[in-house]
Structure formats: structure tokens, C-alpha cells
Amino acid sequence: MLRDRYDPMNLFDLVSALSMALDPVLTQLDRVLDDDTLFQAVKADLAQRFPRTPLDGCPSTPVEVILRMLVIKHLYGWRDEATERWVSDSLVLRQFCRVYVEPVPDDTTLIRWANLIQPVTLHRLLDHIVALARALKVTHGRKLRIDGTVVETNIHHPTDSTWLYDGVRVLGRTLAKAKRVVQRVVLHR
């Protein structure tokens, strides 16, 4: 039987009837990310943005939301723009990231806050996550694979003149070393 279209309905009326269960990986991550040690370590780094960040100014994106969105970003290998888009569109990811019905932070906000998390904090967090994962029997913890995310930055593109300058500089340094070696050999004879 050929149908022209489905019967119209309002999906928002059915939201309560939909099963919004998290997948098993998100459920495990949810338990790990509820740990207060992780939260406080990230919060301490984010509080360094400006001298009075913890006390004054407009209310920021919650630390918990930032932490969870960064985890989602790395879990699925998304870029910041894709993370924003997918979390905005998914009720399950909104629930996991604890955004609920609030606006999802845009990609520039996510980048700005993510750059404040120090490498030392990330290493402490990774060690703590491995310990928690072992305690919860999520993993044996024999090996840990980490992310080597490349951060975009401004660079000075090489030109012919800069290559020429670098070549002259290296040759000059090499000739100076050769001259010193020859002088030592001549003096020690």
C-alpha cells in the first residue's frame, strides 16, 4: 500500500514516553564523572581565567557542563563545532552533559574554557580516572591510550627568503664549529 505521508503528530507530546536511557559507555562515564575530585581539579583551573572569576561577573557555563562536553568531544572524536551541534540536537547527550533545557555553549566558549585546563591537571585527572575505572571494574588498567589532539595555532609560513636565512644561519654555525675544531687540532700538535 502506497502512503503519501505519515499521520501528523507532535513529537514533544511523546517525549515523556520515549526511552531516554544512556548507552552503557555513557552510563559508566556518568558514574566516573560524578567524582568530586575530578570536578574540583577542573574547577580550580577554570577559576584562574580572571582574578575574580569565582566571585564576580556574569554567570558562566557550569564547570560540570564544560567537563562533560569535553569528554563527549574526545569520546566521539568530534571537533568543537560538531560537539555543540550534536549535544544541542540530542536529548540523551543534553542529559549526559547536564545541559538539560539550557542553551548549549557554543564552540568558541568550549575552546576558551578547554584551553584553561592545565596539562598537570589533565595528568592528575587521567591517573584518577584510571584508578576509579579499576575500582569500578570497568578496566584492568594495564594500558592507557591517551589522546594526542593537535591544537590549531597561527604559524609563520616558510618563504624563500626565510629558507635562505635559515640555510645561511645553519651553514654559518657549522663553519664556526669546524673552525674551532681545526684550531684545537692545530694548537695540540
RAGI-V360601 format. One record per helix or strand. SS is the DSSP state (alpha for helix, beta for strand). FROM is the first residue (numbers start at 1). TO is the last residue. If there is no record, write none. Layout:
ss->SS from->FROM to->TO
ss->SS from->FROM to->TO
//
This chain:
ss->alpha from->11 to->13
ss->alpha from->15 to->17
ss->alpha from->24 to->33
ss->alpha from->36 to->46
ss->alpha from->63 to->76
ss->alpha from->80 to->89
ss->alpha from->91 to->96
ss->alpha from->107 to->114
ss->alpha from->119 to->135
ss->alpha from->160 to->187
//
